[in-house]
C-alpha cells in the first residue's frame, strides 16, 4: 500500500519548476548575460552618402532625425537603415531628388540665358557703332570672325554671330525702334520745332527728312534729333504720283508721323525749311498749315529773315542792311539804347550784363506786355524771374551767333548795296558813293587794279546811269519796272535799252 501511495504521489508532482519573473538589474544578470544599452548619435553617420542628405542629430544624444520625413528615431544604425528602406521615406526622397535636379537644370538654363543676353548686348553695341559712324555693314562679314580669333579666351566673342544681314536687322528693328520710342516720350512732354527738307534718292523716290529740335532736360542742352524719313507720296498710287510733292502731301505725311506716336501738335512751336513756295508760301504751303494748327508761332524774326533770303530773286545787295537791322532789333530788346547807338556794330558785346536792361524794361512782344498786367502772373516772382532770364540768355546767344557768322566789316558785302537797283539809278546815292572803284578794288579777280582803262570805262558807265535814266524815258521806264524784281533784271534792261548790243558790266566782253 505504502509503495503504491508513493508511486501515485510522484506521478502527480510536476517535474519542471514554475517560471518566476525576475526584475532587471544593472550589471550582469543572475545567469551572467549583459543588458541592452542605448546607443548615442554619431556625427560620422552624416558622412555616409546614403544618409547625408537627410540624417541629422537632435538635442537628445540618443535620438536621430530624418529631415525629409520630419520624424525622430532611436540612434541605432539598424533602425536608421530600416527607416531608409521604408516606403514613406523613399517617396519623400524621390520628391526632393527631382526638385534638386530641376534646380540644377534651372541654374544652367539661367546661366545660359545670362550669356545669351551678354552676347546680344555686345552685338547691339557693335551694330550701334556701325550706324553712328556710317560704317558699311559689309564689314561685319569679316569683323565677326576676327573678333573670335582675336579674343579666343572670351566666351562672348566665341558666341558672337553678327554679320551684315543681322546687323541691318538689329539697327532697323531694335536700335531704331528703341530710339524712336525714347524720343517720342520726350516730345510728348516738351515743346519742339520741326525742320524738314525734301530730297530724291537713287531710286527716284521723293522723301522728306524730318528733324526735331528741342531742349533735352536730361542733359540740359538743346538737341537736334532725326525723327523720320517719310515718302512724299505713294509711288503705287497713280493719284498721289500725279499730284506730286504738294504742300498738302508734305504736311499730311509729316503730321501722320507725330500722330502715330500720340505727340500733341500743340507742342510744335516752330518750323524751318528752305524758302521755296511749297514750304514757306504765305497761303497754300506747309508753313501756312502749321500756322493754322500751331498758332503760337515762335521766332518770327528769324523765320522771316531766312525766308527773305531764300527768295529766287537777287537780294544779296540787301544782305548787309538786313543783317544790321535784325541785329539792332534784337540787341535793343534787352540792351541799353545809348550803348547800342554810341558803339560800333562790330564792337557791340551782347554778353555785357552791365549794359542789359532790367526785366521790366525788356521788350518781348505784345503778348508778354499784356501778360504782365495779370496779377496772377506777376505774383509768381520766381517763375517770372526765370522766364526773363531765359529770354535774356536766348537773345544774347542769338546775337553772339550772328556776330560769329557775319562780319560787319566785310569789305565786299558791306559795299554790295551799291549795286542795288534803287541805288544804281539814284542821283542822291551818288553823293554817298560817287564811284565803283572802291568795290572794284576789292574784286581783283574780276577787275585788275592795274587795268585803269577798264576801271575808267566801268566807272563812266556807272556814273552815267542816273543821267541816262533821267534823259531817256524808255530806259527810265525799264529800270523802274525792274526795281521791284531783281538786280539781274535791271542789268538786262540796261544792256538792251541803254546801249543796244553792248554789255556794260561784263568788263570788256561782248
Secondary structure, DSSP 8 states (H G I E B T S, - for coil): -HHHHHHHHHHHS-SS---------SSS-TTS----------GGGGGSTTTTTTEEE-SSTTEEEETTTTEEEES-HHHHHHHHTSHHHHHHHHHHHHHHHHHHHHHHHHHHHHHHHHHHHHHHHHHHHHHHTT--GGGHHHHHHHHHHHTTT-HHHHH----HHHHHHHIIIIIHHHHHHHHHHHHTTS-EEEEEEEEE-TTS-EEEEEEEEEEETTTTEEEEEEEEEEESS-TT-HHHHHH-S-HHHHHHHHHHHHHTTT--GGGEEEEE--S-HHHH-SSSSHHHHHHHH--S---HHHHHHHHHTTSSS--GGGHHHHHHHHHHHHHTTTB-HHHHHHS-GGG--TT-GGGB--GGG----HHHHHHTT-HHHHT-HHHHHHHHHHHHHHHHHHHHHHHHH--TT-TTGGGGGGGSHHHHT-TTHHHH---SHHHHHT-TTTS-TT-HHHHHHHHHHHHHHHHHHHH-HHHHHHHHHHHTT-HHHHHHHHHHHTSTT--TTSTT--
